[in-house]
């Protein structure tokens, strides 16, 4: 009996040996896969930090390329690579990254709607193609928002996507027969999702302006200001700098000049190295001065007192002098950054010429002290190429 027992034991060991080896190999494979995934996650986290915290997209690109070499189908890595290439202004590569992610995750169940939103914004075709990407994003986000545990972030993304669709039907697809009705549908849903969204209220104002409904547009802009203007600087609820700068254009278009200057002066405190900032501010002050000048003309017609008239006359001249300074700053930055927006250049030149006819164009003393003998400070809005042509002739 003892022998039989021993033989059974040997057979059992022989039978179990291969199974034990397979189990070990399987565990090793799982460990290696886990180790690889952890390594990729670490590289993705590092690349994200290099992009956002270190503001070094070239370094981030090298890191994310290393992650993709280990796993070319990683959705997180592909989408981050897309964002990095957008930062590097390599739109074609960014589109390839986001498109690959979209092919791997066509419903957004793997990594959400972000890739669809990016493709809607940067696709070369625009129009119907952009709408198609927005629709994929909206389809996913509607389901996410409908869930009981939907995050505010998802609501804001849905709201933003709907606003983006409305903007396309106000621009690229404005000639479509159903363009206006689509705009109304999208903005209505956007405001239902996020009633206090500055972006939705701004888009609503744009729609009302296009419909020649200035009062409704002003109401929407005022509602938006009430949401974020009282907030302290640094509050996450304050819209980004570019949004607020574009917002001032809408305020000016609706003749809310004082409100526009209030926003612009706040932006100036945050970053005063923006050509558009000084241009829009100069333009706004010019318009304010023009209204005061018009008011003075009306006062003269009704023969008001000399004291009152002189006070108003000084007011518009001071306003235009301030406008001139803003436009001079615009001119300096335009040249320093070699800006290429001819529209800004031409309009600013026109405004400065109109101001010069009324109050002169002499530089203020502080500008003269700063410039010294620097010829560039006294240069007009001329291209360097034009200067060279003058020398050659």
C-alpha positions as CSV (number, residue, x, y, z in Angstrom):
1,X,0.0,0.0,0.0
2,X,2.8,2.3,0.8
3,X,4.3,1.7,-2.7
4,X,1.1,2.4,-4.4
5,X,0.8,5.6,-2.4
6,X,4.3,6.6,-3.5
7,X,3.6,6.0,-7.2
8,X,0.4,8.1,-7.0
9,X,2.4,10.9,-5.5
10,X,5.0,10.8,-8.3
11,X,2.2,10.8,-11.0
12,X,0.6,13.7,-9.3
13,X,3.9,15.6,-9.3
14,X,4.5,14.9,-12.9
15,X,1.0,15.9,-13.9
16,X,1.1,19.2,-11.8
17,X,4.6,20.3,-13.0
18,X,3.6,21.7,-16.4
19,X,0.6,23.5,-14.9
20,X,2.8,25.1,-12.3
21,X,5.2,26.3,-15.0
22,X,2.3,27.8,-17.1
23,X,1.1,29.6,-14.0
24,X,4.5,31.1,-13.3
25,X,4.9,32.2,-16.9
26,X,1.4,33.8,-16.8
27,X,2.2,35.7,-13.7
28,X,5.4,36.9,-15.2
29,X,3.6,38.1,-18.3
30,X,1.0,39.9,-16.1
31,X,3.8,41.5,-14.1
32,X,5.6,42.7,-17.2
33,X,2.3,44.1,-18.7
34,X,1.6,45.9,-15.4
35,X,5.1,47.2,-15.3
36,X,4.9,48.5,-18.9
37,X,1.5,50.2,-18.2
38,X,2.9,51.8,-15.1
39,X,5.9,53.0,-17.0
40,X,3.6,54.5,-19.7
41,X,1.4,56.1,-17.1
42,X,4.5,57.6,-15.5
43,X,5.7,59.0,-18.9
44,X,2.3,60.5,-19.6
45,X,2.2,62.1,-16.2
46,X,5.7,63.5,-16.8
47,X,4.9,64.8,-20.3
48,X,1.7,66.5,-18.9
49,X,3.7,68.2,-16.2
50,X,6.4,69.3,-18.7
51,X,3.7,70.8,-20.9
52,X,1.6,72.6,-18.3
53,X,3.8,73.3,-15.3
54,X,7.2,73.7,-17.0
55,X,5.7,75.2,-20.2
56,X,8.2,73.2,-22.3
57,X,6.3,71.5,-25.1
58,X,9.5,70.3,-26.9
59,X,10.5,68.4,-23.8
60,X,7.0,67.1,-23.4
61,X,7.0,65.9,-27.0
62,X,10.1,63.8,-26.4
63,X,8.6,62.2,-23.3
64,X,5.2,61.4,-24.9
65,X,7.0,60.0,-28.0
66,X,8.8,57.6,-25.7
67,X,5.4,56.5,-24.2
68,X,3.9,55.9,-27.6
69,X,6.9,53.8,-28.7
70,X,6.0,51.4,-25.9
71,X,2.2,51.5,-26.6
72,X,1.1,53.2,-29.9
73,X,-2.5,52.6,-29.1
74,X,-2.6,54.3,-25.7
75,X,-5.5,56.8,-25.8
76,X,-4.1,59.0,-23.1
77,X,-0.8,59.2,-24.8
78,X,-2.2,59.9,-28.2
79,X,-4.5,62.7,-27.0
80,X,-1.7,64.3,-25.0
81,X,0.5,64.1,-28.0
82,X,-2.2,65.9,-29.9
83,X,-2.3,68.7,-27.4
84,X,1.4,69.0,-27.3
85,X,1.6,69.3,-31.1
86,X,-1.2,72.0,-31.0
87,X,1.0,73.9,-28.6
88,X,3.9,73.5,-31.1
89,X,1.6,74.7,-33.9
90,X,2.1,71.4,-35.8
91,X,-1.6,71.0,-36.6
92,X,-1.2,68.2,-39.1
93,X,0.5,66.0,-36.6
94,X,-2.0,66.9,-33.9
95,X,-4.9,65.9,-36.2
96,X,-3.2,62.6,-36.9
97,X,-2.9,61.9,-33.1
98,X,-6.5,62.8,-32.3
99,X,-7.9,61.0,-35.4
100,X,-6.1,57.8,-34.4
101,X,-7.5,58.1,-30.9
102,X,-11.0,58.6,-32.4
103,X,-10.6,55.5,-34.6
104,X,-9.6,53.5,-31.5
105,X,-12.4,54.9,-29.4
106,X,-15.2,56.0,-31.8
107,X,-17.9,56.4,-29.1
108,X,-15.7,58.0,-26.5
109,X,-16.2,55.2,-24.0
110,X,-12.4,54.8,-23.5
111,X,-11.3,58.4,-22.9
112,X,-14.2,60.7,-23.3
113,X,-15.1,63.5,-25.7
114,X,-11.9,65.5,-25.6
115,X,-10.5,64.2,-28.9
116,X,-13.7,64.9,-30.7
117,X,-13.7,68.5,-29.4
118,X,-10.1,69.1,-30.5
119,X,-10.8,67.7,-34.0
120,X,-13.9,70.0,-34.3
121,X,-11.8,73.0,-33.5
122,X,-8.6,72.2,-35.6
123,X,-9.9,70.2,-38.6
124,X,-8.8,71.9,-41.8
125,X,-12.2,71.4,-43.5
126,X,-14.3,73.3,-40.9
127,X,-18.0,73.5,-41.7
128,X,-19.8,70.2,-42.0
129,X,-16.7,68.2,-40.9
130,X,-16.4,70.2,-37.7
131,X,-20.1,69.8,-37.0
132,X,-19.6,66.1,-37.4
133,X,-16.9,66.0,-34.7
134,X,-19.0,68.2,-32.4
135,X,-22.0,65.9,-32.8
136,X,-19.9,62.9,-31.7
137,X,-18.7,64.9,-28.7
138,X,-22.3,66.0,-27.9
139,X,-23.6,62.5,-28.2
140,X,-21.2,61.2,-25.6
141,X,-21.5,64.3,-23.3
142,X,-25.3,64.2,-23.3
143,X,-25.2,60.6,-22.0
144,X,-22.6,61.6,-19.4
145,X,-24.6,64.6,-18.2
146,X,-27.8,62.5,-18.0
147,X,-26.2,60.3,-15.4
148,X,-26.8,60.9,-11.8
149,X,-23.1,61.5,-11.1
150,X,-22.4,63.8,-13.9
151,X,-19.6,66.3,-13.2
152,X,-19.8,70.1,-13.7
153,X,-16.8,69.7,-16.0
154,X,-18.8,67.5,-18.4
155,X,-21.7,70.0,-18.4
156,X,-19.3,72.8,-19.3
157,X,-17.8,70.7,-22.1
158,X,-21.3,70.0,-23.4
159,X,-22.2,73.6,-23.2
160,X,-19.0,74.6,-25.0
161,X,-19.6,72.1,-27.8
162,X,-23.1,73.4,-28.4
163,X,-21.8,77.0,-28.5
164,X,-19.1,75.9,-31.0
165,X,-21.8,74.4,-33.2
166,X,-23.8,77.6,-33.1
167,X,-20.7,79.6,-34.0
168,X,-20.2,77.5,-37.1
169,X,-23.7,78.1,-38.2
170,X,-23.1,81.8,-37.8
171,X,-20.0,81.7,-39.9
172,X,-19.0,78.8,-42.1
173,X,-22.5,77.5,-42.6
174,X,-24.4,80.8,-42.3
175,X,-26.0,80.4,-45.8
176,X,-27.7,77.1,-44.9
177,X,-31.5,77.5,-44.9
178,X,-31.8,76.1,-41.3
179,X,-28.7,78.1,-40.0
180,X,-30.7,80.4,-37.7
181,X,-33.0,77.7,-36.3
182,X,-30.0,75.5,-35.6
183,X,-28.3,78.4,-33.7
184,X,-31.4,78.8,-31.6
185,X,-31.6,75.1,-30.9
186,X,-28.0,74.8,-29.8
187,X,-27.9,78.0,-27.7
188,X,-31.2,77.0,-26.0
189,X,-29.8,73.6,-25.0
190,X,-26.5,75.2,-23.9
191,X,-28.2,77.6,-21.5
192,X,-30.4,74.8,-20.2
193,X,-27.3,72.8,-19.4
194,X,-25.4,75.8,-17.9
195,X,-27.6,78.9,-17.4
196,X,-24.7,81.0,-16.0
197,X,-22.1,80.0,-18.6
198,X,-20.2,83.1,-19.8
199,X,-19.5,81.3,-23.1
200,X,-23.2,80.5,-23.6
201,X,-24.2,84.1,-22.8
202,X,-21.6,85.5,-25.1
203,X,-22.7,83.2,-27.9
204,X,-26.3,84.2,-27.3
205,X,-25.2,87.9,-27.6
206,X,-23.5,87.1,-30.9
207,X,-26.6,85.5,-32.2
208,X,-28.8,88.4,-31.2
209,X,-26.3,90.9,-32.8
210,X,-26.5,88.9,-36.1
211,X,-30.3,89.1,-35.8
212,X,-30.1,92.9,-35.3
213,X,-31.5,92.7,-31.8
214,X,-29.0,94.9,-29.9
215,X,-31.1,95.2,-26.7
216,X,-31.3,91.5,-26.3
217,X,-27.5,91.3,-27.0
218,X,-26.8,93.9,-24.4
219,X,-28.9,92.0,-21.9
220,X,-27.0,88.8,-22.5
221,X,-23.6,90.5,-22.1
222,X,-24.7,92.2,-18.9
223,X,-25.8,88.9,-17.5
224,X,-22.4,87.4,-18.3
225,X,-20.6,90.3,-16.6
226,X,-22.7,89.9,-13.5
227,X,-21.5,86.3,-13.3
228,X,-17.8,86.8,-13.3
229,X,-16.9,90.5,-13.1
230,X,-17.3,90.7,-9.2
231,X,-15.0,87.7,-8.7
232,X,-11.5,88.2,-7.3
233,X,-8.5,87.7,-9.6
234,X,-7.4,84.1,-9.5
235,X,-10.9,82.6,-9.1
236,X,-11.3,79.6,-11.4
237,X,-14.7,80.8,-12.4
238,X,-13.3,83.9,-14.2
239,X,-13.1,83.2,-18.0
240,X,-9.7,82.9,-19.6
241,X,-7.8,86.0,-20.8
242,X,-8.5,85.4,-24.5
243,X,-12.2,85.0,-23.9
244,X,-12.5,88.2,-22.0
245,X,-10.5,90.0,-24.7
246,X,-12.8,88.8,-27.4
247,X,-15.8,89.6,-25.1
248,X,-14.8,93.3,-25.1
249,X,-15.3,93.4,-28.9
250,X,-18.9,92.3,-28.3
251,X,-19.3,95.0,-25.6
252,X,-18.0,97.6,-28.0
253,X,-20.3,96.4,-30.8
254,X,-23.2,96.8,-28.4
255,X,-22.0,100.3,-27.5
256,X,-21.2,99.3,-23.9
257,X,-18.0,101.3,-24.0
258,X,-17.5,101.9,-20.3
259,X,-18.0,98.2,-19.5
260,X,-15.5,97.3,-22.2
261,X,-12.8,99.7,-20.8
262,X,-13.4,98.3,-17.3
263,X,-12.6,94.8,-18.6
264,X,-9.7,96.0,-20.7
265,X,-8.1,97.8,-17.8
266,X,-8.3,94.6,-15.7
267,X,-6.7,92.7,-18.5
268,X,-4.0,95.3,-18.7
269,X,-3.1,94.6,-15.1
270,X,-2.8,90.8,-15.9
271,X,-0.8,91.0,-19.1
272,X,0.1,94.2,-20.9
273,X,2.1,92.6,-23.7
274,X,-0.8,92.0,-26.0
275,X,-1.2,93.9,-29.3
276,X,-4.9,93.3,-29.4
277,X,-5.4,94.6,-25.9
278,X,-4.0,98.1,-26.7
279,X,-5.7,98.2,-30.1
280,X,-9.1,97.4,-28.7
281,X,-8.6,99.8,-25.8
282,X,-7.5,102.6,-28.1
283,X,-10.5,102.0,-30.4
284,X,-12.9,101.9,-27.5
285,X,-11.6,105.2,-26.1
286,X,-11.8,106.8,-29.5
287,X,-15.5,105.8,-29.7
288,X,-16.1,107.2,-26.3
289,X,-14.4,110.5,-27.3
290,X,-16.4,110.6,-30.5
291,X,-19.7,110.4,-28.6
292,X,-18.6,113.2,-26.2
293,X,-17.5,115.3,-29.2
294,X,-20.9,114.7,-30.8
295,X,-22.6,115.7,-27.6
296,X,-20.5,119.0,-27.6
297,X,-21.8,119.8,-31.1
298,X,-25.4,119.3,-29.9
299,X,-24.8,121.5,-26.9
300,X,-23.4,124.3,-29.1
301,X,-26.5,124.1,-31.3
302,X,-28.8,124.7,-28.3
303,X,-26.6,127.5,-27.1
304,X,-25.7,126.1,-23.7
305,X,-23.4,128.0,-21.3
306,X,-19.8,128.4,-22.2
307,X,-18.6,126.8,-19.0
308,X,-20.5,123.6,-19.6
309,X,-19.4,123.5,-23.2
310,X,-15.7,123.9,-22.3
311,X,-15.9,121.2,-19.7
312,X,-17.3,118.7,-22.2
313,X,-14.8,119.8,-24.9
314,X,-11.9,119.1,-22.5
315,X,-13.4,115.8,-21.6
316,X,-13.5,114.4,-25.2
317,X,-10.0,115.8,-25.9
318,X,-8.6,114.0,-22.8
319,X,-10.3,110.8,-23.9
320,X,-8.8,111.0,-27.4
321,X,-5.4,111.7,-25.9
322,X,-5.8,108.5,-23.8
323,X,-6.9,106.7,-26.9
324,X,-3.7,107.9,-28.7
325,X,-1.5,106.5,-25.9
326,X,-3.2,103.1,-26.1
327,X,-2.7,103.1,-29.9
328,X,0.9,104.1,-29.6
329,X,1.5,101.2,-27.2
330,X,-0.3,99.0,-29.8
331,X,2.1,100.3,-32.4
332,X,5.2,99.6,-30.3
333,X,4.2,96.0,-29.6
334,X,3.1,95.4,-33.2
335,X,6.6,96.3,-34.4
336,X,8.4,94.5,-31.5
337,X,6.5,91.2,-32.1
338,X,6.5,91.6,-35.9
339,X,2.7,91.2,-35.8
340,X,1.0,90.3,-39.1
341,X,-2.6,91.4,-38.6
342,X,-2.9,94.0,-41.4
343,X,-6.4,94.8,-40.3
344,X,-5.3,96.1,-36.9
345,X,-2.4,98.0,-38.4
346,X,-4.7,99.8,-40.9
347,X,-7.5,100.6,-38.5
348,X,-5.1,101.9,-35.8
349,X,-3.4,104.1,-38.4
350,X,-6.7,105.5,-39.4
351,X,-7.7,106.2,-35.8
352,X,-4.4,107.9,-35.0
353,X,-4.7,110.1,-38.1
354,X,-8.2,111.2,-37.1
355,X,-7.0,112.0,-33.6
356,X,-4.0,113.9,-34.9
357,X,-6.3,116.2,-37.0
358,X,-8.1,117.3,-33.9
359,X,-5.5,117.3,-31.0
360,X,-2.2,116.8,-32.7
361,X,0.2,113.8,-32.7
362,X,3.1,115.0,-30.4
363,X,4.5,112.2,-28.2
364,X,4.0,112.7,-24.4
365,X,7.0,113.8,-22.4
366,X,7.4,110.4,-20.7
367,X,7.5,108.7,-24.1
368,X,10.2,111.1,-25.3
369,X,12.3,110.4,-22.3
370,X,12.0,106.6,-22.8
371,X,12.8,106.8,-26.5
372,X,15.6,109.3,-26.5
373,X,17.2,109.3,-29.9
374,X,15.7,106.0,-30.9
375,X,14.4,106.5,-34.5
376,X,12.1,103.5,-34.1
377,X,10.1,105.3,-31.4
378,X,9.1,108.0,-33.9
379,X,8.6,105.6,-36.9
380,X,5.2,105.5,-38.5
381,X,3.2,102.3,-39.2
382,X,5.5,101.2,-42.1
383,X,7.0,97.9,-42.9
384,X,10.7,97.4,-42.8
385,X,10.6,96.4,-46.5
386,X,9.1,99.8,-47.4
387,X,11.9,101.6,-45.4
388,X,14.5,99.6,-47.4
389,X,12.8,100.6,-50.7
390,X,13.1,104.3,-49.6
391,X,16.8,103.9,-48.9
392,X,17.4,102.1,-52.2
393,X,15.7,104.9,-54.2
